[in-house]
Amino acid sequence: MNGNQFDTVSEIVEKKNENAATLDHALHVAGLGWYNIKYCLVLALFLVAAIVEPVGYSYILPSSKCDLNITDGQRGFLASVPYIGIVLTSFPWGYLVDTRGRKMSLILSSLAAGVFVLLSAFMPDFISFAVCKFLSALCIACPAAVPYTFIGELVPLKYRDITLSVTNAMQILGSAIVPLFGWAILPLEFRVDFGAYEFRPWRLLTMMYGSLFIIAALLLTCGPESPKYLISQGRFDETLDLLRMMYSKNKKKSPDDYPIKSLKTDEFVKKEKPAFFTSLKVQSVPLFKPPFLKWMALNSTIFFGIFSTINGLNVWIPDVLNRVLTGDGEGVTACEVIAQRLNSTADDFAECDDTLDTMTFLINSVANVTCAVIAIVVSSTVKIIGKKNLLIAVQLIIGLFCVLINVVTQDILFAIFLSALPVLGLAIGPVNAYAVEIFPTHLRGMAVSLSMMIGRVGSVFGANVAGAMLNAVCEATFYFFGGFLMFCGLLSFLMPGSKKKQTKEAITTKL
């Protein structure tokens, strides 16, 4: 009788675990369909909003300089504000995302960012405008990064890489929205007097850029929480209900037909987590000791050079293009045209001009779309090119373009060299890929976060330095950024060579 009891218990346990599955397998069974895709598109909209806001400064600031009475130095500070916010709040937002959930964190941060951007459109002076922009910047770190994690946790493993690649391409294409919106709004001529300020096209454009955050947040309110977050919190029934919903919507079947009845929970057993600052110390200190110190310094230096140019100097492209294209640039370099215009506007009684030439919008729109296409094509062939070769080539070529800006006298060549700066974004992926190979799993996330944070500091540095130097020492500006990029390109030769076996092992370990 005892034997029969044991057999019965054994059978019950076996039956209970018969349909138990890992979360990855459960997602595989639920499949990929419209349910996953529509929310991946919503999450991609957060990323687009997070890139449109800082890039949009390149059109908002030159168009608002007369109304807000701001100097080039102040414009440089404003352009760096989003990156200051990201540097200050990356860790707190990461902590909230892991403890309070992806969905709620994204919705609240994006709503707050959107509201503060909308409020900035009604501010009458530089200080109030800067305060609103800074408050919105404190919320941007979450929608700028978390959607990648969220998307990776919503789709089956075998579709994860391609889904994230497409999402990244959509974000790159999203930067092309900036000049297109500007082209549609800024040439309009209207003024509505509200007493303390006049409502002009640049204010409407600011509202359009900020509204993307609010639209994305409202769309996600109807969306699911990450199944990985739910199961990590011990909410197993909710996780299964979500997986059944995915299965039902994707397969056009009843939720009851979902074959997975229980999930293996051993990999998600809750462990007592150390305090925030203790965890920060444990993960950070080893990175600043041998053998990881040299790699940390190398990654961080390269990121600093990349971001100081792509997010710093790049924000001044529309303004510089506009000055050169609307000046008398026959047979002279860009910096000589800028110097001529500075001399002509040096008079205290000269009228403030904040108009942008139509050609500026056209060139930037074409350049952004072209850079996005180049980025997609090159990214898809990186296995053939090799990430080290790609990293070195991109930095050396764009660095050379910066230097050549001081030499060329043809407007078309100047426009090509200056508008090619966004291609530098291709160098970010290889540096992160090296971090995956070099650093062990338990330090990898912190290594990427810290090096990216130093890169954001480079963005702040680049925007302010470019703002201070362009009028004072224009040629030195392009020599400095070009030389620094080429220096980083030479440093990239120190990166490890391509080792296919190690890469495969790293990927296997990661998965």
Solvent accessible surface area in square Angstrom, and as a share of the most:
residue,aa,sasa,rsa
1,M,181,0.81
2,N,103,0.53
3,G,43,0.42
4,N,106,0.54
5,Q,96,0.43
6,F,148,0.62
7,D,84,0.44
8,T,69,0.40
9,V,88,0.51
10,S,52,0.33
11,E,93,0.42
12,I,103,0.52
13,V,77,0.44
14,E,113,0.51
15,K,142,0.60
16,K,148,0.63
17,N,88,0.45
18,E,126,0.57
19,N,62,0.32
20,A,19,0.14
21,A,6,0.05
22,T,54,0.32
23,L,8,0.04
24,D,59,0.30
25,H,89,0.40
26,A,0,0.00
27,L,3,0.01
28,H,89,0.40
29,V,29,0.17
30,A,0,0.00
31,G,7,0.07
32,L,64,0.32
33,G,13,0.13
34,W,160,0.56
35,Y,22,0.08
36,N,2,0.01
37,I,72,0.36
38,K,63,0.27
39,Y,23,0.09
40,C,11,0.07
41,L,79,0.39
42,V,18,0.11
43,L,0,0.00
44,A,2,0.02
45,L,40,0.20
46,F,0,0.00
47,L,0,0.00
48,V,12,0.07
49,A,0,0.00
50,A,6,0.05
51,I,48,0.24
52,V,0,0.00
53,E,3,0.01
54,P,8,0.05
55,V,36,0.20
56,G,1,0.01
57,Y,3,0.01
58,S,6,0.04
59,Y,4,0.01
60,I,5,0.03
61,L,7,0.03
62,P,5,0.03
63,S,8,0.05
64,S,0,0.00
65,K,55,0.23
66,C,37,0.22
67,D,46,0.24
68,L,6,0.03
69,N,129,0.66
70,I,15,0.08
71,T,83,0.48
72,D,31,0.16
73,G,43,0.41
74,Q,60,0.26
75,R,7,0.03
76,G,0,0.00
77,F,86,0.36
78,L,0,0.00
79,A,2,0.01
80,S,0,0.00
81,V,1,0.00
82,P,1,0.01
83,Y,13,0.05
84,I,41,0.21
85,G,0,0.00
86,I,15,0.08
87,V,31,0.18
88,L,104,0.52
89,T,19,0.11
90,S,41,0.27
91,F,44,0.18
92,P,64,0.40
93,W,41,0.14
94,G,33,0.32
95,Y,104,0.40
96,L,69,0.34
97,V,9,0.05
98,D,71,0.37
99,T,42,0.24
100,R,170,0.62
101,G,0,0.00
102,R,22,0.08
103,K,42,0.18
104,M,99,0.44
105,S,6,0.04
106,L,0,0.00
107,I,13,0.07
108,L,101,0.50
109,S,1,0.00
110,S,0,0.00
111,L,55,0.27
112,A,33,0.26
113,A,0,0.00
114,G,0,0.00
115,V,70,0.40
116,F,54,0.22
117,V,0,0.00
118,L,44,0.22
119,L,78,0.39
120,S,0,0.00
121,A,0,0.00
122,F,74,0.31
123,M,41,0.18
124,P,51,0.32
125,D,66,0.34
126,F,37,0.15
127,I,123,0.63
128,S,29,0.19
129,F,0,0.00
130,A,13,0.10
131,V,78,0.45
132,C,12,0.07
133,K,5,0.02
134,F,71,0.30
135,L,63,0.31
136,S,0,0.00
137,A,0,0.00
138,L,49,0.24
139,C,14,0.08
140,I,1,0.00
141,A,8,0.06
142,C,0,0.00
143,P,0,0.00
144,A,23,0.18
145,A,57,0.44
146,V,15,0.09
147,P,0,0.00
148,Y,66,0.25
149,T,63,0.37
150,F,0,0.00
151,I,0,0.00
152,G,8,0.08
153,E,20,0.09
154,L,2,0.01
155,V,0,0.00
156,P,1,0.01
157,L,65,0.32
158,K,131,0.55
159,Y,73,0.28
160,R,49,0.18
161,D,116,0.60
162,I,105,0.53
163,T,23,0.13
164,L,51,0.25
165,S,66,0.42
166,V,77,0.44
167,T,5,0.03
168,N,64,0.33
169,A,16,0.12
170,M,63,0.28
171,Q,29,0.13
172,I,52,0.26
173,L,75,0.37
174,G,3,0.02
175,S,19,0.12
176,A,6,0.05
177,I,50,0.25
178,V,0,0.00
179,P,1,0.00
180,L,84,0.42
181,F,54,0.23
182,G,0,0.00
183,W,83,0.29
184,A,64,0.49
185,I,18,0.09
186,L,26,0.13
187,P,69,0.43
188,L,84,0.42
189,E,171,0.77
190,F,64,0.27
191,R,153,0.56
192,V,71,0.41
193,D,106,0.55
194,F,119,0.49
195,G,68,0.66
196,A,80,0.62
197,Y,38,0.15
198,E,61,0.27
199,F,26,0.11
200,R,33,0.12
201,P,8,0.05
202,W,2,0.01
203,R,1,0.01
204,L,56,0.28
205,L,0,0.00
206,T,1,0.00
207,M,52,0.23
208,M,58,0.26
209,Y,3,0.01
210,G,0,0.00
211,S,36,0.23
212,L,21,0.11
213,F,0,0.00
214,I,35,0.18
215,I,81,0.41
216,A,0,0.00
217,A,0,0.00
218,L,104,0.52
219,L,87,0.44
220,L,1,0.00
221,T,66,0.38
222,C,110,0.66
223,G,7,0.07
224,P,14,0.09
225,E,28,0.13
226,S,0,0.00
227,P,0,0.00
228,K,93,0.40
229,Y,12,0.05
230,L,7,0.04
231,I,0,0.00
232,S,39,0.25
233,Q,52,0.23
234,G,35,0.34
235,R,95,0.35
236,F,74,0.31
237,D,112,0.58
238,E,81,0.37
239,T,0,0.00
240,L,16,0.08
241,D,80,0.42
242,L,18,0.09
243,L,0,0.00
244,R,62,0.23
245,M,83,0.37
246,M,0,0.00
247,Y,17,0.06
248,S,19,0.12
249,K,100,0.42
250,N,25,0.13
251,K,87,0.37
252,K,177,0.75
253,K,106,0.45
254,S,51,0.33
255,P,57,0.36
256,D,116,0.60
257,D,80,0.41
258,Y,1,0.00
259,P,61,0.39
260,I,11,0.06
261,K,103,0.44
262,S,32,0.21
263,L,16,0.08
264,K,98,0.42
265,T,50,0.29
266,D,109,0.57
267,E,105,0.47
268,F,31,0.13
269,V,99,0.57
270,K,131,0.56
271,K,168,0.71
272,E,174,0.78
273,K,146,0.62
274,P,81,0.51
275,A,69,0.53
276,F,54,0.22
277,F,155,0.65
278,T,68,0.40
279,S,33,0.21
280,L,46,0.23
281,K,134,0.57
282,V,97,0.56
283,Q,60,0.27
284,S,20,0.13
285,V,59,0.34
286,P,45,0.28
287,L,0,0.00
288,F,103,0.43
289,K,111,0.47
290,P,113,0.71
291,P,89,0.56
292,F,40,0.17
293,L,78,0.39
294,K,128,0.54
295,W,53,0.18
296,M,4,0.02
297,A,54,0.42
298,L,16,0.08
299,N,1,0.01
300,S,9,0.06
301,T,44,0.26
302,I,0,0.00
303,F,1,0.00
304,F,44,0.18
305,G,0,0.00
306,I,0,0.00
307,F,6,0.02
308,S,0,0.00
309,T,1,0.01
310,I,23,0.12
311,N,23,0.12
312,G,0,0.00
313,L,3,0.01
314,N,27,0.14
315,V,16,0.09
316,W,8,0.03
317,I,7,0.04
318,P,4,0.02
319,D,7,0.03
320,V,2,0.01
321,L,0,0.00
322,N,14,0.07
323,R,27,0.10
324,V,5,0.03
325,L,42,0.21
326,T,66,0.38
327,G,23,0.22
328,D,113,0.58
329,G,13,0.12
330,E,156,0.70
331,G,59,0.57
332,V,37,0.21
333,T,15,0.09
334,A,4,0.03
335,C,7,0.04
336,E,79,0.35
337,V,1,0.00
338,I,2,0.01
339,A,47,0.37
340,Q,82,0.37
341,R,63,0.23
342,L,61,0.30
343,N,115,0.59
344,S,83,0.54
345,T,76,0.44
346,A,74,0.57
347,D,85,0.44
348,D,138,0.71
349,F,191,0.80
350,A,43,0.33
351,E,161,0.72
352,C,75,0.45
353,D,76,0.39
354,D,17,0.09
355,T,94,0.55
356,L,26,0.13
357,D,53,0.27
358,T,76,0.44
359,M,89,0.40
360,T,0,0.00
361,F,1,0.00
362,L,70,0.35
363,I,36,0.18
364,N,11,0.05
365,S,7,0.05
366,V,87,0.50
367,A,16,0.12
368,N,20,0.10
369,V,66,0.38
370,T,63,0.37
371,C,10,0.06
372,A,0,0.00
373,V,77,0.44
374,I,70,0.36
375,A,8,0.06
376,I,68,0.34
377,V,86,0.49
378,V,29,0.17
379,S,56,0.36
380,S,89,0.58
381,T,46,0.27
382,V,46,0.26
383,K,195,0.83
384,I,151,0.77
385,I,66,0.33
386,G,21,0.20
387,K,35,0.15
388,K,44,0.19
389,N,91,0.47
390,L,13,0.07
391,L,0,0.00
392,I,15,0.08
393,A,43,0.33
394,V,11,0.07
395,Q,0,0.00
396,L,54,0.27
397,I,87,0.44
398,I,4,0.02
399,G,0,0.00
400,L,85,0.42
401,F,45,0.19
402,C,0,0.00
403,V,31,0.18
404,L,53,0.27
405,I,0,0.00
406,N,10,0.05
407,V,89,0.51
408,V,20,0.12
409,T,49,0.29
410,Q,95,0.42
411,D,65,0.34
412,I,119,0.60
413,L,67,0.33
414,F,4,0.02
415,A,5,0.04
416,I,89,0.45
417,F,22,0.09
418,L,2,0.01
419,S,8,0.05
420,A,14,0.11
421,L,0,0.00
422,P,37,0.23
423,V,25,0.14
424,L,0,0.00
425,G,27,0.26
426,L,19,0.09
427,A,0,0.00
428,I,39,0.20
429,G,43,0.42
430,P,8,0.05
431,V,0,0.00
432,N,39,0.20
433,A,36,0.28
434,Y,2,0.01
435,A,1,0.01
436,V,33,0.19
437,E,47,0.21
438,I,34,0.17
439,F,4,0.02
440,P,43,0.27
441,T,84,0.49
442,H,129,0.58
443,L,3,0.02
444,R,31,0.11
445,G,51,0.49
446,M,15,0.07
447,A,1,0.01
448,V,37,0.21
449,S,49,0.32
450,L,25,0.12
451,S,1,0.01
452,M,42,0.19
453,M,38,0.17
454,I,61,0.31
455,G,0,0.00
456,R,46,0.17
457,V,67,0.38
458,G,0,0.00
459,S,0,0.00
460,V,31,0.18
461,F,73,0.30
462,G,0,0.00
463,A,0,0.00
464,N,48,0.25
465,V,31,0.18
466,A,0,0.00
467,G,3,0.03
468,A,66,0.51
469,M,39,0.18
470,L,2,0.01
471,N,50,0.26
472,A,81,0.63
473,V,75,0.43
474,C,14,0.08
475,E,77,0.34
476,A,42,0.32
477,T,0,0.00
478,F,1,0.00
479,Y,102,0.39
480,F,79,0.33
481,F,1,0.00
482,G,0,0.00
483,G,32,0.31
484,F,46,0.19
485,L,1,0.00
486,M,55,0.24
487,F,104,0.43
488,C,0,0.00
489,G,0,0.00
490,L,107,0.53
491,L,36,0.18
492,S,0,0.00
493,F,114,0.48
494,L,115,0.57
495,M,4,0.02
496,P,36,0.23
497,G,38,0.37
498,S,88,0.56
499,K,99,0.42
500,K,159,0.67
501,K,167,0.71
502,Q,96,0.42
503,T,39,0.22
504,K,138,0.59
505,E,112,0.50
506,A,15,0.12
507,I,89,0.45
508,T,99,0.57
509,T,91,0.53
510,K,126,0.53
511,L,131,0.65
